[in-house]
Amino acid sequence: MHGTVMECIRLGIIGIGNMGSAHAMQIFQNKIEGMILATVCDTDTERLAWAAQSFGDTVCRYQDYRELLEEKCVDAVLIATPHRLHPQIATEAFEVGLHVLTEKPSGIDVTSVRKMNEAAAKSGRVFGIMFNQRTNPLFQDLRELLLEKRLGEIKRFVWIVNNWYRTQHYYDSGEWRATWNGEGGGVLLNQCPHNLDIWQWMMGMPKRLRAFCRVGQYHDISVEDDVTIYAEYENGANACFITSTGEYPGTNRMEISGTKGKAVLEDGVLKLYLLEKDERDICRMSKEGMPAEHVEKLEIIPERQDTGHLGILQNFANAILYGEALLAPGVEGICELTISNAAYLSDWREDWVEIPFEEEVFLEELSIKQKEECTREGIYTGITPRKDSEASDGTYSERWKVRW
């Protein structure tokens, strides 16, 4: 049901903690054309009191998302709850005919996300995910160059993105943070879904990987805060992804090497080093042992702005109203989650993991982690509503922008 019928989308936001409240305020302030904030929902009465004060009686409030869905007072929902609830709520929303935009990650396990994707396809509704870093013009330009084969056949992808620094106070600010039962993991499930998505958006999915996930390396938490992943591709290319929340100052540097040059993305600048000939031809045909080939050097600093969260929200609205192609289709959320699930499984088993992996084995291993966690005093069990002392006042945090 695209926009020839609907004039304005009535949006309901389920979960108005840190991210949900920021989305709510932007939509309430008419930042998104063709969309109004109709309802909000949260299990936390304090967050509902904030909504009452911020939006008045023009926005309905619910404590149970099922009541919101039953009322049929919205056309679409934005899900900003703890990660593990995303597939369940989205599936129920699809079943009553609503369009869905979910926060990242799409869930905590590939199996539940696969079922959610099936429900989305069956519903025929628009399904998006908040991969707001896909709106970054540098990432867009680099992806376009890769699609055009400007770097030739890709050999290697390296991304060091360890500028996700977090203190112990951050982890202590929410009972659901950094737990297997709440977030479903650590840095890979909270900070890095954007990065893992950009990685696969650029390179496609690897065929296998070996990961090292260090649990509580820098913080008193029961999940990983330092990760190194090595992956291999069908064409012989490889990738190395390094991330952490325990290093300061951090680095955000991506380098992609191909047979016709390399690209380096750092400090908000995309640098290209392009060969006139393909390196494979140079290797086979040159009569010199160490030839000095000409390298064209280019710098790209895009003039267009990174639209971030607002760009994804507007694109989602346009997709519903006018059939605009989604920048971040919800069904693609399974890709980055496949990488993080496989990384966990690789670390737990201390071995390579093929992609696709054995989903039932992952679920068994995750269940063990969750049960072990529940026996520890003071650890969030996933049963009671989450509390988050750092709930947003309705503005977007700078930490979710691409930072160099």
C-alpha positions as CSV (number, residue, x, y, z in Angstrom):
1,M,0.0,0.0,0.0
2,H,2.1,2.9,-1.3
3,G,1.5,6.6,-1.2
4,T,-1.2,7.1,-3.8
5,V,-3.6,6.3,-1.0
6,M,-1.9,7.5,2.2
7,E,-1.3,11.2,2.7
8,C,0.5,11.1,6.1
9,I,2.0,8.3,8.0
10,R,0.9,7.9,11.6
11,L,3.9,6.5,13.4
12,G,4.1,4.7,16.8
13,I,7.4,4.4,18.6
14,I,7.9,1.3,20.8
15,G,10.6,2.0,23.3
16,I,11.4,5.6,24.1
17,G,14.7,5.3,25.9
18,N,17.9,6.6,24.6
19,M,17.3,6.3,20.8
20,G,13.5,6.1,20.8
21,S,13.0,9.4,22.5
22,A,15.3,11.1,20.1
23,H,13.4,9.7,17.1
24,A,10.1,10.7,18.8
25,M,11.2,14.3,19.4
26,Q,12.5,14.8,15.8
27,I,9.2,13.5,14.3
28,F,7.1,15.4,16.8
29,Q,8.9,18.6,15.7
30,N,7.9,17.9,12.0
31,K,11.4,17.1,10.8
32,I,10.1,14.3,8.6
33,E,7.8,15.2,5.7
34,G,4.7,13.0,5.5
35,M,5.0,11.5,9.0
36,I,3.5,12.4,12.4
37,L,4.1,11.0,15.8
38,A,0.8,9.4,16.8
39,T,1.8,7.1,19.8
40,V,4.7,6.1,22.0
41,C,5.1,3.0,24.2
42,D,7.4,2.1,27.0
43,T,7.3,-0.3,30.0
44,D,9.0,2.4,32.1
45,T,6.5,4.8,33.7
46,E,9.1,7.5,34.0
47,R,9.7,7.5,30.3
48,L,5.9,7.8,29.7
49,A,5.8,10.7,32.1
50,W,8.6,12.3,30.0
51,A,6.5,11.8,26.9
52,A,3.4,13.3,28.6
53,Q,5.4,16.4,29.5
54,S,7.1,16.6,26.1
55,F,4.2,15.9,23.7
56,G,1.1,16.5,25.8
57,D,-2.2,14.8,24.9
58,T,-1.6,15.0,21.1
59,V,0.4,11.8,21.3
60,C,-1.1,8.6,22.8
61,R,0.9,6.7,25.4
62,Y,0.9,2.9,26.0
63,Q,2.8,0.7,28.5
64,D,2.1,-2.5,26.6
65,Y,3.0,-2.6,22.8
66,R,0.4,-5.2,22.2
67,E,-2.3,-2.7,23.1
68,L,-0.8,-0.2,20.7
69,L,-1.0,-2.9,17.9
70,E,-4.5,-3.9,18.8
71,E,-5.8,-0.3,18.7
72,K,-4.9,0.0,15.0
73,C,-4.2,3.7,15.5
74,V,-0.9,3.8,13.5
75,D,0.2,2.9,10.0
76,A,3.8,2.1,11.0
77,V,5.9,1.4,14.0
78,L,9.5,2.2,14.9
79,I,11.0,-0.4,17.3
80,A,13.6,0.9,19.7
81,T,13.5,-1.7,22.5
82,P,16.3,-4.0,23.8
83,H,17.7,-5.9,20.9
84,R,16.3,-9.4,21.7
85,L,12.7,-8.0,21.4
86,H,13.0,-6.6,17.9
87,P,12.0,-9.8,15.9
88,Q,9.1,-10.6,18.2
89,I,7.6,-7.1,18.1
90,A,8.2,-6.6,14.4
91,T,6.6,-10.0,13.5
92,E,3.5,-9.1,15.5
93,A,3.4,-5.7,13.8
94,F,3.6,-7.3,10.3
95,E,0.8,-9.6,11.3
96,V,-1.6,-6.7,11.9
97,G,-0.6,-5.0,8.6
98,L,1.9,-2.3,9.8
99,H,5.0,-1.0,8.2
100,V,8.1,-1.5,10.4
101,L,11.3,0.4,11.0
102,T,13.6,-1.3,13.5
103,E,16.6,-0.1,15.4
104,K,19.8,-2.0,14.9
105,P,20.7,-4.8,15.4
106,S,17.8,-6.6,13.9
107,G,17.9,-9.1,16.8
108,I,20.5,-11.1,18.7
109,D,20.3,-14.4,16.7
110,V,20.0,-15.2,13.0
111,T,17.2,-17.7,13.5
112,S,14.7,-15.3,15.0
113,V,15.7,-12.6,12.5
114,R,15.2,-15.0,9.6
115,K,11.6,-15.7,10.8
116,M,11.0,-11.9,11.1
117,N,12.2,-11.5,7.5
118,E,9.8,-14.2,6.4
119,A,6.9,-12.4,8.2
120,A,7.9,-9.1,6.5
121,A,7.9,-10.7,3.1
122,K,4.5,-12.3,3.7
123,S,3.0,-9.0,4.9
124,G,4.0,-7.0,1.8
125,R,4.7,-4.0,4.1
126,V,7.7,-1.7,4.0
127,F,10.5,-3.0,6.3
128,G,13.5,-0.8,7.1
129,I,16.4,-0.8,9.6
130,M,18.1,2.1,11.2
131,F,21.5,1.7,9.5
132,N,22.0,5.4,9.5
133,Q,25.7,5.2,8.6
134,R,24.7,4.2,5.1
135,T,23.8,7.8,4.6
136,N,27.4,8.9,5.0
137,P,28.6,10.2,1.6
138,L,32.1,8.8,2.0
139,F,30.8,5.3,2.5
140,Q,28.4,5.8,-0.4
141,D,31.2,7.1,-2.7
142,L,33.6,4.2,-1.7
143,R,30.9,1.6,-2.3
144,E,30.1,3.1,-5.7
145,L,33.8,2.9,-6.6
146,L,33.9,-0.8,-5.6
147,L,30.8,-1.5,-7.7
148,E,32.4,0.2,-10.6
149,K,35.6,-2.0,-10.1
150,R,37.8,1.1,-9.9
151,L,40.1,-0.9,-7.6
152,G,39.9,-4.0,-9.7
153,E,39.5,-7.4,-8.0
154,I,39.6,-6.9,-4.2
155,K,42.5,-8.5,-2.3
156,R,42.1,-7.2,1.2
157,F,39.8,-5.3,3.5
158,V,41.1,-3.9,6.8
159,W,39.0,-1.8,9.3
160,I,40.3,-0.7,12.6
161,V,37.4,1.0,14.4
162,N,38.2,1.2,18.0
163,N,37.0,4.7,18.7
164,W,33.9,3.3,20.5
165,Y,35.4,4.1,23.9
166,R,33.1,3.5,26.9
167,T,33.6,3.8,30.7
168,Q,32.4,1.6,33.4
169,H,29.8,4.2,34.2
170,Y,28.3,3.7,30.7
171,Y,27.9,0.0,31.3
172,D,26.5,0.5,34.7
173,S,23.9,3.0,33.5
174,G,21.5,0.4,32.2
175,E,20.7,-3.0,33.6
176,W,20.3,-4.5,30.2
177,R,23.7,-3.2,28.9
178,A,26.6,-5.6,28.2
179,T,24.7,-8.8,29.1
180,W,23.9,-11.9,27.1
181,N,20.3,-11.7,28.3
182,G,19.8,-8.0,27.6
183,E,21.8,-6.9,24.6
184,G,22.8,-10.4,23.5
185,G,26.5,-9.5,23.5
186,G,28.9,-6.6,23.8
187,V,30.7,-4.3,21.4
188,L,29.7,-6.4,18.4
189,L,25.9,-6.3,19.3
190,N,25.8,-2.7,20.6
191,Q,28.4,-0.4,18.9
192,C,29.4,-2.4,15.8
193,P,26.2,-3.4,13.9
194,H,26.8,-0.2,11.9
195,N,30.4,-1.1,11.1
196,L,29.6,-4.8,10.4
197,D,26.8,-3.6,8.1
198,I,29.1,-1.2,6.2
199,W,31.7,-4.0,5.9
200,Q,29.3,-6.4,4.2
201,W,27.7,-3.5,2.3
202,M,31.1,-2.8,0.7
203,M,32.5,-6.4,0.4
204,G,29.6,-8.8,0.5
205,M,29.5,-11.8,2.9
206,P,32.7,-13.8,3.7
207,K,32.7,-17.6,3.3
208,R,34.3,-18.2,6.7
209,L,35.9,-16.4,9.6
210,R,38.0,-16.9,12.8
211,A,37.3,-14.5,15.7
212,F,38.8,-13.6,19.0
213,C,36.4,-12.0,21.4
214,R,37.9,-10.9,24.7
215,V,35.3,-10.8,27.5
216,G,35.6,-8.0,30.1
217,Q,39.1,-7.1,28.9
218,Y,38.8,-3.5,30.0
219,H,35.5,-3.4,31.9
220,D,33.6,-5.4,34.6
221,I,31.1,-6.9,32.1
222,S,30.2,-10.5,31.1
223,V,30.5,-9.9,27.4
224,E,33.2,-8.9,24.9
225,D,34.7,-5.4,24.8
226,D,37.6,-6.2,22.4
227,V,37.3,-8.2,19.1
228,T,39.5,-9.2,16.2
229,I,37.9,-11.0,13.2
230,Y,39.8,-12.5,10.3
231,A,37.6,-13.5,7.3
232,E,38.1,-15.1,3.9
233,Y,36.1,-14.7,0.7
234,E,35.4,-17.1,-2.2
235,N,37.6,-15.1,-4.6
236,G,40.6,-15.4,-2.3
237,A,40.3,-11.9,-0.7
238,N,40.5,-11.6,3.1
239,A,39.4,-9.1,5.7
240,C,40.5,-8.1,9.1
241,F,38.1,-6.2,11.5
242,I,39.4,-4.8,14.8
243,T,37.2,-3.1,17.4
244,S,37.2,-2.2,21.1
245,T,35.4,0.0,23.7
246,G,38.6,0.1,25.9
247,E,41.1,2.1,23.8
248,Y,41.5,5.9,24.0
249,P,42.1,7.7,21.8
250,G,40.8,5.3,19.2
251,T,41.2,4.9,15.5
252,N,38.7,4.8,12.6
253,R,40.7,3.7,9.5
254,M,39.5,1.6,6.6
255,E,41.8,0.4,3.8
256,I,40.8,-1.7,0.8
257,S,43.4,-3.1,-1.6
258,G,42.6,-4.3,-5.1
259,T,44.5,-5.3,-8.2
260,K,44.2,-1.7,-9.6
261,G,45.0,0.3,-6.4
262,K,43.8,1.0,-2.9
263,A,41.4,3.2,-1.0
264,V,42.1,4.6,2.4
265,L,39.3,6.2,4.5
266,E,40.4,8.1,7.6
267,D,39.9,11.5,9.2
268,G,36.9,12.2,7.0
269,V,38.8,11.9,3.8
270,L,38.8,9.2,1.1
271,K,42.2,8.8,-0.5
272,L,42.6,6.8,-3.7
273,Y,45.8,5.4,-5.1
274,L,45.1,4.1,-8.6
275,L,47.3,2.1,-11.0
276,E,47.2,2.5,-14.7
277,K,47.7,-1.3,-15.2
278,D,46.3,-4.2,-13.2
279,E,48.8,-5.5,-10.7
280,R,48.3,-9.0,-11.8
281,D,49.4,-8.0,-15.3
282,I,52.4,-6.1,-13.9
283,C,53.3,-9.2,-11.8
284,R,53.2,-11.5,-14.8
285,M,54.6,-9.3,-17.6
286,S,57.1,-6.9,-16.0
287,K,60.8,-7.5,-16.8
288,E,61.8,-5.8,-13.5
289,G,61.9,-7.3,-10.1
290,M,60.7,-4.2,-8.3
291,P,59.0,-1.9,-10.9
292,A,58.1,1.7,-10.0
293,E,54.6,2.0,-11.5
294,H,52.8,5.3,-11.8
295,V,50.2,5.8,-9.1
296,E,47.5,8.4,-9.5
297,K,46.6,9.9,-6.1
298,L,43.1,11.4,-5.5
299,E,41.3,12.8,-2.5
300,I,37.6,12.9,-2.2
301,I,35.9,15.2,0.4
302,P,32.2,15.1,-0.5
303,E,30.2,18.3,-0.3
304,R,26.9,16.8,0.4
305,Q,25.8,16.3,4.0
306,D,25.5,13.1,6.1
307,T,21.7,13.0,6.8
308,G,22.1,10.3,9.5
309,H,19.0,9.2,11.4
310,L,16.8,11.8,9.7
311,G,17.8,10.5,6.3
312,I,16.7,7.0,7.2
313,L,13.5,8.2,8.7
314,Q,12.7,10.3,5.6
315,N,13.6,7.5,3.3
316,F,11.3,5.1,5.2
317,A,8.5,7.6,5.0
318,N,9.1,8.1,1.2
319,A,9.2,4.3,0.7
320,I,5.7,4.0,2.2
321,L,4.2,7.1,0.5
322,Y,5.9,7.0,-2.9
323,G,7.6,3.6,-3.2
324,E,11.1,5.0,-2.9
325,A,13.8,2.4,-2.7
326,L,15.1,1.8,0.9
327,L,18.6,2.8,1.7
328,A,18.6,0.2,4.4
329,P,16.1,-2.6,3.8
330,G,15.2,-4.4,7.0
331,V,15.8,-7.8,5.5
332,E,19.5,-6.9,5.1
333,G,19.9,-6.7,8.9
334,I,20.5,-10.4,8.9
335,C,23.8,-9.9,7.1
336,E,25.8,-8.1,9.8
337,L,24.2,-10.2,12.5
338,T,25.4,-13.3,10.7
339,I,28.9,-12.0,11.0
340,S,28.6,-11.2,14.7
341,N,26.9,-14.6,15.5
342,A,29.6,-16.4,13.5
343,A,32.3,-14.4,15.4
344,Y,30.8,-15.5,18.7
345,L,30.6,-19.1,17.7
346,S,34.1,-19.0,16.4
347,D,35.4,-17.7,19.7
348,W,33.4,-20.1,21.8
349,R,34.5,-23.1,19.8
350,E,38.0,-21.7,19.2
351,D,37.8,-22.7,15.5
352,W,36.9,-21.4,12.1
353,V,33.2,-21.0,11.3
354,E,31.8,-21.4,7.8
355,I,29.1,-19.0,6.6
356,P,26.3,-19.9,6.7
357,F,26.8,-21.5,10.1
358,E,24.9,-24.1,12.2
359,E,22.2,-21.8,13.7
360,E,21.0,-24.5,16.2
361,V,24.6,-24.8,17.6
362,F,24.8,-21.1,18.0
363,L,21.5,-21.0,19.9
364,E,22.6,-23.8,22.2
365,E,25.9,-22.0,23.0
366,L,24.1,-18.7,23.5
367,S,21.6,-20.3,25.9
368,I,24.5,-21.6,28.0
369,K,25.9,-18.1,28.2
370,Q,22.6,-16.7,29.3
371,K,22.0,-19.3,31.9
372,E,25.5,-18.9,33.4
373,E,24.8,-15.1,33.5
374,C,21.5,-15.5,35.4
375,T,23.4,-17.3,38.2
376,R,25.5,-14.2,38.9
377,E,24.2,-11.7,41.4
378,G,23.2,-8.3,40.0
379,I,23.2,-9.4,36.3
380,Y,20.2,-8.5,34.2
381,T,18.2,-11.6,33.4
382,G,16.1,-10.3,30.6
383,I,12.8,-10.9,32.5
384,T,12.1,-7.5,34.2
385,P,11.7,-4.2,32.3
386,R,15.0,-2.5,31.5
387,K,16.1,0.6,33.3
388,D,18.5,3.1,31.7
389,S,19.7,6.1,33.6
390,E,21.1,7.6,30.5
391,A,17.7,7.9,28.7
392,S,17.8,10.6,26.1
393,D,16.1,14.0,26.5
394,G,15.0,13.8,22.8
395,T,18.2,14.7,21.0
396,Y,20.5,12.6,18.9
397,S,23.8,11.7,20.6
398,E,26.9,12.5,18.7
399,R,28.2,9.0,19.4
400,W,26.0,7.6,16.6
401,K,27.5,9.7,13.9
402,V,30.5,8.5,11.9
403,R,33.4,9.8,14.0
404,W,37.0,10.1,12.7
